[in-house]
Amino acid sequence: MRTKFTALILGSALGLSAANAGTLEITECSLTDFAYTYSVDNGATGIIQLGSISDENVTLEPSTVDSGNGSNTHDLSDDMPDGNVYVTLVDGDEITTRICSDANAEEASGQ
């Protein structure tokens, strides 16, 4: 009985932390108007990092964002070698990464 109770408590704790995980979504996949939305739920602040998939030496300075929801837009045309960009959110012990590739940008502009 004690084993089942412990498993139930652990399962509940893991379920609660998973339910509060932050979110990150790219809303515009172009170098001139790169945009994303985020939600920080696991801590007082989160860290957002942008970088190039094509060139691992190209990264922007990480930014710290407050808990809650927000969005950012960047003109990356002078910072990135091409449209292959990643954005990562570190929210407490949760890490979320989204990727924007040249192929995604071409599909979006063709629609």
C-alpha positions in Angstrom: 0.0 0.0 0.0 2.8 2.4 0.9 4.5 1.7 -2.5 1.3 2.6 -4.4 0.8 5.7 -2.3 4.4 6.9 -3.1 3.9 6.2 -6.8 0.7 8.2 -6.7 2.4 11.2 -5.1 5.4 11.0 -7.5 3.0 10.7 -10.5 1.0 13.7 -9.2 4.1 15.8 -8.7 5.4 15.0 -12.2 2.1 15.7 -13.7 1.9 19.1 -12.0 5.4 20.1 -13.2 4.6 19.0 -16.8 1.3 20.9 -16.8 3.2 24.1 -15.9 5.9 23.8 -18.6 6.6 27.0 -20.5 5.7 27.3 -24.2 7.6 28.7 -27.2 6.2 29.2 -30.7 7.7 30.9 -33.8 5.0 33.1 -35.3 7.0 34.7 -38.2 9.8 32.8 -39.9 11.7 35.5 -41.8 15.0 37.1 -41.1 13.7 40.7 -41.3 10.7 40.0 -39.0 11.6 37.0 -37.0 8.9 36.7 -34.3 7.9 34.3 -31.5 5.6 34.0 -28.5 6.6 32.5 -25.1 5.2 31.6 -21.8 7.4 31.3 -18.7 5.6 29.2 -16.0 8.4 27.4 -14.0 10.3 30.3 -12.6 10.4 34.1 -11.9 12.3 34.5 -15.2 13.2 32.6 -18.3 16.2 32.8 -20.7 15.7 33.0 -24.5 18.6 32.3 -26.8 18.6 32.7 -30.6 21.2 31.3 -32.9 22.1 29.9 -36.3 21.6 26.2 -37.2 24.0 26.6 -40.1 26.9 28.2 -38.2 27.2 27.2 -34.5 29.5 30.3 -33.9 26.6 32.7 -34.6 24.4 33.3 -31.5 22.8 36.4 -30.1 23.2 37.5 -26.6 20.7 35.6 -24.4 17.8 37.7 -23.0 16.1 37.3 -19.7 12.3 37.5 -19.7 9.9 37.8 -16.8 7.4 35.1 -15.8 4.1 35.1 -17.8 3.4 35.5 -21.5 5.2 37.7 -24.0 6.3 38.0 -27.6 9.4 39.4 -29.3 10.2 40.4 -32.9 13.8 40.7 -34.2 15.4 41.9 -37.5 18.1 39.2 -37.9 19.1 40.1 -41.4 22.5 41.5 -40.2 23.0 38.8 -37.5 22.3 35.5 -39.2 24.1 34.0 -42.3 20.8 32.6 -43.6 17.2 31.7 -42.6 18.1 28.6 -40.5 17.5 30.0 -37.0 16.7 28.4 -33.7 15.1 29.9 -30.6 15.4 28.3 -27.2 13.5 29.0 -24.0 14.9 27.9 -20.6 12.1 27.9 -18.1 13.2 26.5 -14.8 14.2 23.0 -15.5 12.3 22.9 -18.9 14.1 23.6 -22.2 12.1 24.2 -25.4 13.6 24.8 -28.8 11.9 25.8 -32.0 13.5 25.9 -35.5 12.9 28.1 -38.4 14.5 26.9 -41.7 14.9 28.5 -45.1 12.4 25.8 -46.4 9.8 26.9 -43.8 10.2 30.6 -44.7 9.7 29.8 -48.4 6.6 27.8 -47.7 5.1 30.7 -45.6 5.8 33.3 -48.2 4.3 31.1 -51.0 1.0 30.8 -49.3 
